[in-house]
Amino acid sequence: MPKQTHYLSGPIAVENAQLIDMSAGMNWNMPDASAVRFLAVRGTLWVGDCRTTYDFMLVEYHLNIDEMPWTIFSTLNDALEKEFAPDFWEIVNYSKKERWGFQEIPWDGTAYEVASPYTQIPLSIFNDSAHTMRVVRPFVYKDTYLKVHPNGAAVFAEQKKLAFLLPLIVEAHALLPPTPLFWANDDQTIPLRRTTLWLHEQTIQWLSDTGEAYPLELRDEIQPRLDKLKPSQPAKKVQPPTPPKPSRWQEKPKEKQFMPTPQEPTPPDPKETQPSPQQVADSEKQYMELQARLPK
């Protein structure tokens, strides 16, 4: 009677996660890495109410790619054949879409969307004696499995089963770098270009313009830069006011136009309307003289 396969229908959790650094004495050869560690990881995996254990060698590579620190995780060359019990994959359904913080890299069907330095990075696949069995280029898409984390971590596997498991193991054993480096697209893919770095100047300007949130781990680095771009008292987002009419000194001078202005009649001056006796006598004298000169 065939064994029953328990699919991942419930929550998945890790208990009793243990790690031993087995790097001492390993004669690894990885010229592009600043450090390589061989980590024996083991623990108990619960899938719903089903229990199984894992015990295998996780390889950790520390690389500097395009001036960014990266940590990449893979397994030994023959991990599936030698390090996992056959019934392990009868409990763990690797077809379930679980990512545990790791995301895809956008790709056009032939290549990942990464800066050119990423495509040049070689990665050694070791055996249990730290001998290089082959060299791969993890950021070149060739039907392999690569998932990246915003904190500058990646898991690489040549088998889908391991690509499903490694993100969980990395998280359970607290192996993630602490600080976010990249931000993700709306579709939860992470393009690996400098303009998608949280600390890139274009990202800082975007944060300033939009007021979008950023990781709290980066507050000490991002907030001072935002403060330099924003006024001390941020203006409220309101509709711009109607432009005021130009003031008099802004208007173009015009020629004066003299227009009659209707006015109330001015009352006569009392002094002018009441002549003095002398003025009356003079007026009569002038009249008599004028009459004497007229012909009769």
C-alpha positions as CSV (number, residue, x, y, z in Angstrom):
1,M,0.0,0.0,0.0
2,P,1.6,3.4,-1.0
3,K,2.4,5.9,1.7
4,Q,0.0,8.7,2.2
5,T,1.4,12.1,1.3
6,H,0.4,14.9,3.8
7,Y,0.1,18.1,1.9
8,L,0.8,21.5,3.4
9,S,-2.8,22.3,4.5
10,G,-2.0,23.9,7.8
11,P,0.5,26.3,9.3
12,I,4.2,25.4,9.1
13,A,6.6,26.0,12.0
14,V,10.1,25.1,13.1
15,E,11.0,24.0,16.5
16,N,14.3,23.2,18.2
17,A,16.3,25.0,15.5
18,Q,20.0,24.3,16.0
19,L,23.0,25.4,14.1
20,I,26.7,24.4,14.2
21,D,29.4,26.2,12.2
22,M,31.4,23.5,10.4
23,S,33.7,25.8,8.5
24,A,36.9,25.1,10.4
25,G,39.3,23.0,8.3
26,M,37.2,23.4,5.1
27,N,39.4,24.2,2.1
28,W,36.9,26.1,0.1
29,N,37.8,28.1,-2.9
30,M,35.5,31.0,-3.7
31,P,37.6,34.0,-4.9
32,D,34.7,36.4,-5.0
33,A,33.4,35.7,-1.5
34,S,34.7,37.6,1.6
35,A,33.7,34.5,3.6
36,V,32.1,31.1,3.2
37,R,30.5,29.2,6.0
38,F,29.3,25.6,6.2
39,L,26.4,25.5,8.6
40,A,25.0,22.2,9.9
41,V,21.3,23.1,10.5
42,R,18.8,20.7,12.1
43,G,15.4,21.0,13.7
44,T,11.8,19.9,13.8
45,L,9.4,20.9,11.1
46,W,5.7,20.9,11.8
47,V,3.3,21.0,8.8
48,G,-0.2,21.3,10.4
49,D,-0.3,18.4,12.8
50,C,2.4,16.4,10.9
51,R,5.9,16.3,12.2
52,T,9.2,15.7,10.5
53,T,12.9,16.6,11.0
54,Y,15.6,18.1,8.8
55,D,19.3,17.8,9.1
56,F,21.5,19.1,6.3
57,M,24.5,21.4,5.4
58,L,23.6,25.0,4.5
59,V,26.3,26.9,2.7
60,E,26.5,30.7,3.4
61,Y,28.4,33.0,1.0
62,H,29.2,36.7,1.8
63,L,29.6,38.6,-1.4
64,N,29.9,42.3,-2.4
65,I,27.9,42.8,-5.6
66,D,27.7,46.2,-7.2
67,E,29.1,47.7,-3.9
68,M,26.2,46.1,-2.0
69,P,26.7,43.5,0.7
70,W,24.9,40.2,-0.1
71,T,24.5,36.9,1.7
72,I,23.6,33.9,-0.5
73,F,22.5,30.5,0.8
74,S,22.7,27.2,-1.1
75,T,23.1,23.5,-0.3
76,L,25.7,20.9,-1.0
77,N,26.0,19.3,-4.4
78,D,24.0,16.1,-3.5
79,A,21.8,17.3,-0.7
80,L,18.7,15.7,-2.0
81,E,20.3,12.4,-2.5
82,K,22.2,12.2,0.8
83,E,21.0,14.6,3.4
84,F,17.2,14.3,3.3
85,A,15.2,11.2,4.3
86,P,12.8,10.1,1.5
87,D,9.8,10.5,3.7
88,F,10.7,14.2,4.4
89,W,9.2,15.2,1.0
90,E,6.1,13.1,1.6
91,I,5.2,15.4,4.4
92,V,6.5,18.7,3.0
93,N,4.6,19.8,-0.1
94,Y,7.1,22.0,-1.9
95,S,4.5,23.0,-4.5
96,K,2.8,25.4,-2.0
97,K,3.6,29.0,-2.7
98,E,5.3,30.1,0.5
99,R,8.1,32.7,0.4
100,W,8.8,33.7,4.0
101,G,9.9,37.2,3.0
102,F,11.9,36.1,-0.1
103,Q,10.6,37.4,-3.5
104,E,11.1,36.8,-7.2
105,I,13.4,38.9,-9.4
106,P,11.5,40.3,-12.4
107,W,12.6,38.6,-15.7
108,D,11.5,38.9,-19.3
109,G,11.7,35.1,-20.0
110,T,15.4,35.1,-20.8
111,A,17.1,37.3,-18.2
112,Y,16.6,38.7,-14.8
113,E,16.2,42.4,-14.3
114,V,19.5,43.1,-12.5
115,A,22.4,45.5,-12.9
116,S,25.2,44.1,-15.0
117,P,27.6,43.3,-12.2
118,Y,25.2,40.6,-10.9
119,T,25.4,38.6,-14.1
120,Q,29.2,38.2,-13.6
121,I,29.1,36.7,-10.1
122,P,30.1,33.1,-10.0
123,L,29.0,30.8,-7.1
124,S,30.7,27.5,-6.2
125,I,28.6,24.4,-5.5
126,F,30.6,22.4,-3.0
127,N,30.5,18.8,-1.9
128,D,30.8,17.8,1.8
129,S,34.6,18.2,1.7
130,A,34.4,21.8,0.4
131,H,35.6,20.8,-3.1
132,T,34.1,22.8,-5.9
133,M,32.0,20.5,-8.0
134,R,30.8,23.1,-10.5
135,V,30.4,26.9,-10.8
136,V,27.1,28.6,-11.5
137,R,26.0,32.2,-12.1
138,P,23.0,32.5,-9.8
139,F,21.8,35.8,-11.3
140,V,21.7,34.5,-14.8
141,Y,18.3,32.8,-15.4
142,K,18.8,29.2,-16.6
143,D,15.9,27.2,-15.2
144,T,17.2,27.4,-11.7
145,Y,15.6,28.8,-8.6
146,L,16.6,32.1,-7.0
147,K,14.7,34.1,-4.5
148,V,15.9,37.4,-3.0
149,H,15.1,39.2,0.3
150,P,14.9,43.0,0.6
151,N,17.6,42.7,3.3
152,G,20.3,41.7,0.8
153,A,19.9,37.9,1.1
154,A,19.2,35.3,-1.5
155,V,18.6,31.6,-1.7
156,F,19.9,29.6,-4.7
157,A,19.0,26.1,-5.6
158,E,19.0,23.9,-8.7
159,Q,16.0,22.0,-7.4
160,K,12.5,23.4,-6.7
161,K,12.2,21.4,-3.5
162,L,15.1,23.1,-1.9
163,A,14.1,26.6,-3.2
164,F,10.9,26.1,-1.3
165,L,12.6,25.0,2.0
166,L,15.7,27.3,2.2
167,P,13.8,30.6,2.9
168,L,12.1,29.0,5.9
169,I,15.4,27.6,7.2
170,V,17.2,30.9,6.8
171,E,14.5,32.7,8.7
172,A,14.1,30.0,11.4
173,H,17.8,30.1,12.2
174,A,18.0,34.0,12.2
175,L,20.5,34.2,9.4
176,L,19.0,37.2,7.6
177,P,21.0,40.4,7.4
178,P,19.4,43.0,9.7
179,T,19.0,46.0,7.5
180,P,16.7,46.4,4.4
181,L,18.5,47.4,1.3
182,F,16.0,47.1,-1.6
183,W,12.3,48.0,-1.9
184,A,9.9,45.8,-3.9
185,N,7.7,46.5,-6.9
186,D,3.9,46.5,-6.4
187,D,3.9,42.9,-7.8
188,Q,6.3,41.9,-5.0
189,T,9.2,41.4,-7.3
190,I,12.6,43.0,-6.5
191,P,14.7,44.4,-9.3
192,L,18.3,44.6,-8.4
193,R,19.4,48.1,-9.5
194,R,20.8,50.9,-7.5
195,T,17.7,53.0,-8.1
196,T,15.7,50.5,-6.1
197,L,17.9,50.9,-3.0
198,W,16.2,52.6,0.0
199,L,19.2,54.9,0.4
200,H,19.5,55.9,-3.2
201,E,19.1,59.7,-3.8
202,Q,16.1,59.2,-6.1
203,T,14.3,57.1,-3.5
204,I,14.9,59.7,-0.8
205,Q,13.5,62.4,-3.1
206,W,10.5,60.1,-3.8
207,L,9.9,59.6,-0.1
208,S,10.1,63.4,0.4
209,D,7.6,64.1,-2.4
210,T,5.1,61.4,-1.5
211,G,5.4,61.0,2.3
212,E,5.5,57.2,1.8
213,A,6.6,55.0,4.7
214,Y,10.1,53.5,4.9
215,P,11.6,50.7,7.1
216,L,12.1,51.8,10.7
217,E,15.5,50.1,10.7
218,L,16.7,52.9,8.3
219,R,15.2,55.8,10.2
220,D,18.6,57.1,11.5
221,E,19.9,57.2,7.9
222,I,16.8,58.3,6.0
223,Q,15.1,60.9,8.3
224,P,18.0,63.4,8.4
225,R,18.1,63.4,4.6
226,L,14.4,63.9,4.4
227,D,14.6,66.8,6.9
228,K,17.1,68.5,4.6
229,L,14.6,68.3,1.8
230,K,11.5,69.4,3.7
231,P,10.7,72.7,5.5
232,S,10.6,72.5,9.3
233,Q,6.8,72.9,9.2
234,P,5.4,70.8,6.4
235,A,2.7,72.6,4.4
236,K,-0.7,71.1,4.4
237,K,-1.8,69.5,1.2
238,V,-4.4,72.0,-0.1
239,Q,-5.5,73.2,-3.5
240,P,-3.4,76.2,-4.7
241,P,-5.2,79.5,-4.1
242,T,-6.5,81.6,-6.9
243,P,-3.7,84.0,-8.0
244,P,-4.4,87.5,-6.6
245,K,-5.2,90.4,-8.9
246,P,-2.1,92.5,-9.6
247,S,-1.7,95.4,-7.3
248,R,-1.6,99.0,-8.7
249,W,2.2,99.2,-8.9
250,Q,2.1,96.0,-11.0
251,E,-0.3,97.4,-13.5
252,K,0.9,99.1,-16.7
253,P,0.6,102.9,-16.3
254,K,-2.2,104.4,-18.4
255,E,-2.7,108.0,-19.8
256,K,-5.0,110.0,-17.6
257,Q,-8.4,110.6,-19.0
258,F,-10.2,113.6,-17.8
259,M,-13.9,112.9,-17.7
260,P,-16.5,115.4,-16.4
261,T,-17.6,114.3,-13.0
262,P,-21.2,115.3,-12.0
263,Q,-21.1,117.4,-8.8
264,E,-23.6,119.1,-6.6
265,P,-24.0,122.8,-7.5
266,T,-21.8,125.0,-5.3
267,P,-23.7,127.5,-3.2
268,P,-22.8,131.1,-4.0
269,D,-20.6,132.9,-1.7
270,P,-22.7,135.3,0.4
271,K,-20.1,138.0,0.2
272,E,-20.2,138.0,-3.6
273,T,-24.0,138.1,-3.9
274,Q,-24.4,141.1,-1.5
275,P,-22.4,144.2,-3.1
276,S,-21.3,146.9,-0.8
277,P,-22.8,150.5,-1.0
278,Q,-19.7,151.8,-2.7
279,Q,-19.9,149.1,-5.4
280,V,-23.6,150.1,-6.0
281,A,-22.6,153.9,-6.3
282,D,-19.8,153.2,-8.7
283,S,-22.0,150.9,-10.9
284,E,-24.7,153.7,-11.1
285,K,-22.0,156.4,-12.0
286,Q,-20.7,154.1,-14.8
287,Y,-24.2,153.7,-16.1
288,M,-24.9,157.5,-16.2
289,E,-21.7,158.2,-18.0
290,L,-22.4,155.6,-20.6
291,Q,-25.9,157.1,-21.2
292,A,-24.4,160.6,-21.7
293,R,-22.1,159.4,-24.5
294,L,-24.9,157.8,-26.5
295,P,-26.2,159.9,-29.5
296,K,-29.6,161.5,-29.0
